[in-house]
């Protein structure tokens, strides 16, 4: 979900089966949002429970922040918190504010030096949904230059930038964007197929094949989502259910990404971001994502929680 410095029912009992036959290796998984129960006003115990729960779901936790959220030149405090309490951080930094400002770029590079030498970050993203940015070409040039800078430290951190997959499908030929970042290690995507298809079954098997025409690099998914809410007033083509979440995860793993070199995949949120009800009005597009969690806004698990957790069948090393 596009963001610029922000974060962005009862359980149905059914037998959960997950076919991994199409893929030889487990997919390292995690959670994109730091999303405790009872948001937007979680209690202290909700925060504590979140970090414990997140470690059982997968090996990674997304940390999506602006580069200077803790002050220019300082490593974002939430990175340190995630290292101390949660799974390994996948850091995605908003860096657009640096464009055309040499002083800010120097501060960004100083922060990156601290991040690389004082912390263990397996994956570092520069820019989020860069294809939505008003200065995409300039931003991608900055990403590539910073990738060279990061690699100069000789750490195992892998560098990527993030594109919005469904948005790219509207381009006649987006290959120039990928050609502009030859020095990143992989490319990542946010992907919300429910914006284009009414059900997981309606997604064509070739849904992600365009990626193979855009790049030969390994890929990752920093955000995947499907809603569990059935109806979305004002957005009649968007449908969902708890069963749809399960079906999408199963299809994504066994069919839609079969044959792809996927380094990691993070689900949109652990908990729903509000305590929604089917009768609630939807007043803005962001609310469409409120039911995309693997658990309700409280501590009630949806069936998709177990299925997503099964993807990470082997420990992340």
Residue pairs with C-beta under 8 A, 6 or more apart in sequence:
1 8
1 190
1 192
1 223
1 225
1 268
1 286
1 289
2 8
2 128
2 129
2 132
2 164
3 64
3 94
3 128
3 129
4 66
4 94
4 96
5 65
5 66
5 69
5 94
7 33
7 34
7 35
7 64
8 33
8 64
8 273
8 286
8 289
9 228
9 242
9 296
9 300
9 302
10 300
11 242
11 300
11 301
11 302
11 303
12 242
12 243
12 303
14 243
14 246
14 303
16 246
16 303
16 306
16 307
16 310
17 250
18 249
18 250
18 253
18 254
18 307
18 310
18 311
19 250
19 253
19 254
20 26
20 253
20 254
20 313
21 254
22 254
22 255
22 258
22 259
23 253
23 254
23 257
23 258
25 314
26 311
26 312
26 313
26 314
27 253
27 257
27 262
27 264
27 265
27 311
27 312
28 58
28 59
28 60
28 263
28 264
28 265
28 312
28 316
29 57
29 58
29 59
29 60
29 264
29 265
29 266
29 267
29 308
29 309
29 311
29 312
30 54
30 57
30 58
30 59
30 60
30 61
30 62
30 87
30 90
30 264
30 265
30 266
30 267
30 312
31 54
31 57
31 58
31 60
31 61
31 62
31 87
31 266
31 267
31 269
31 270
31 294
32 62
32 64
32 222
32 223
32 266
32 267
32 268
32 269
33 62
33 64
33 268
33 269
33 270
33 273
34 50
34 61
34 62
34 63
34 78
34 82
35 50
35 269
35 270
35 271
35 273
35 293
36 42
36 46
36 47
36 49
36 50
36 270
36 271
37 46
37 49
37 50
37 271
37 295
37 297
37 298
37 299
38 46
38 275
38 297
38 298
39 271
39 273
39 274
39 297
40 273
40 274
42 50
49 299
50 270
50 271
51 85
51 86
53 270
53 295
54 61
54 86
54 87
54 270
55 86
55 87
56 309
57 267
57 270
57 294
57 305
57 308
57 309
57 312
58 87
58 266
58 308
58 309
58 311
58 312
58 316
59 87
59 88
59 264
59 312
59 315
59 316
60 87
60 88
60 89
60 90
60 122
60 123
60 264
60 266
60 316
61 82
61 86
61 87
61 88
61 89
61 90
61 266
62 89
62 90
62 92
62 222
62 223
62 266
63 76
63 78
63 79
63 82
63 89
63 90
63 91
63 92
64 92
64 94
64 128
64 222
65 76
65 78
65 79
65 91
65 92
65 93
65 94
66 93
66 94
66 97
67 76
67 93
67 94
67 95
67 97
67 98
67 108
67 111
68 74
68 97
68 104
68 107
68 108
68 111
69 76
69 77
69 78
70 76
70 77
70 78
72 104
72 107
72 108
72 111
73 107
73 110
73 111
73 114
74 111
74 114
75 111
75 114
75 115
75 118
75 119
76 91
79 89
79 91
79 115
79 119
79 121
80 119
82 89
83 89
83 119
83 120
87 316
88 120
88 121
88 122
88 316
89 121
89 122
90 121
90 122
90 123
90 125
90 222
90 264
90 266
91 115
91 121
91 123
91 124
91 125
92 125
92 128
92 162
92 222
93 124
93 125
93 126
93 127
94 127
94 128
95 108
95 126
95 127
95 139
95 142
95 143
95 146
96 127
96 133
96 135
96 139
97 104
98 104
98 105
98 108
98 142
99 135
99 138
99 139
99 142
100 138
105 142
108 146
109 146
109 149
112 146
112 149
112 150
113 153
115 121
115 124
116 150
116 153
116 155
116 157
117 153
117 155
121 157
122 156
122 157
122 158
122 316
123 157
123 158
123 159
123 160
123 220
123 263
123 264
124 150
124 157
124 158
124 159
124 160
125 159
125 160
125 161
125 162
125 188
125 222
126 142
126 143
126 146
126 147
126 159
126 160
126 161
126 184
127 133
127 139
127 140
127 143
127 161
127 162
128 162
128 190
128 222
129 162
129 163
129 164
129 167
129 190
130 136
130 139
130 140
130 143
130 161
130 162
130 163
130 177
131 163
131 164
131 167
131 168
131 171
131 174
131 177
132 164
132 167
133 139
136 177
137 180
140 161
140 177
140 180
140 181
141 180
143 161
143 181
143 184
144 180
144 181
144 182
144 183
144 184
146 159
147 159
147 181
147 183
147 184
147 185
148 183
150 157
150 159
151 159
151 183
158 185
158 186
158 263
159 183
159 184
159 185
160 184
160 185
160 186
160 187
160 188
160 220
161 181
161 184
161 187
161 188
162 188
162 189
162 190
162 222
163 174
163 177
163 187
163 188
163 189
163 190
164 189
164 190
164 191
165 189
165 190
165 191
165 208
165 211
166 191
166 192
166 193
166 195
166 196
168 174
168 177
168 210
168 214
169 196
169 210
174 214
175 213
175 214
175 215
177 214
178 187
178 214
178 215
178 217
181 187
184 217
185 217
185 218
186 217
186 218
186 219
186 220
186 263
187 215
187 217
187 218
187 219
187 220
188 219
188 220
188 221
188 222
189 211
189 219
189 220
189 221
189 222
190 221
190 222
190 223
190 224
191 208
191 221
191 223
191 224
191 225
192 223
192 224
192 225
192 226
192 289
193 200
193 203
193 207
193 226
193 248
194 225
194 226
194 227
194 238
194 239
194 240
194 244
194 248
195 238
197 203
198 237
198 239
199 239
199 244
199 247
200 226
200 244
200 247
200 248
200 250
200 251
201 247
201 251
203 248
203 251
203 256
205 255
205 256
207 256
208 256
208 257
208 260
211 219
211 260
218 261
218 262
218 263
219 260
219 261
219 262
219 263
220 262
220 263
220 264
220 265
221 262
221 264
221 265
221 266
222 266
223 266
223 267
223 268
224 252
224 265
224 266
224 267
224 268
225 267
225 268
225 269
225 289
225 292
226 240
226 244
226 245
226 248
226 249
226 292
227 238
227 239
227 240
227 244
227 245
227 288
227 289
227 290
227 291
227 292
228 240
228 241
228 242
228 244
228 245
228 272
228 291
228 292
228 293
228 302
228 304
229 240
229 276
229 278
229 290
229 291
230 239
230 240
230 241
230 278
231 239
231 278
232 238
232 239
232 240
232 282
232 288
233 281
233 282
234 281
234 282
234 283
235 282
235 285
235 288
238 288
240 291
242 302
242 303
242 304
243 303
245 294
245 302
245 303
245 304
246 303
246 304
246 307
249 304
249 307
249 308
249 311
250 307
252 265
253 311
264 316
265 311
267 294
267 308
268 289
268 292
268 293
269 289
269 292
269 293
269 294
270 293
270 294
270 295
271 293
271 294
271 295
271 296
271 297
271 298
272 290
272 291
272 292
272 293
272 295
272 296
272 297
273 289
273 290
273 292
273 293
273 297
274 287
274 290
274 297
275 296
275 297
275 298
276 287
276 290
276 291
276 297
282 288
293 302
294 301
294 302
294 304
294 305
294 308
295 301
295 302
295 305
296 302
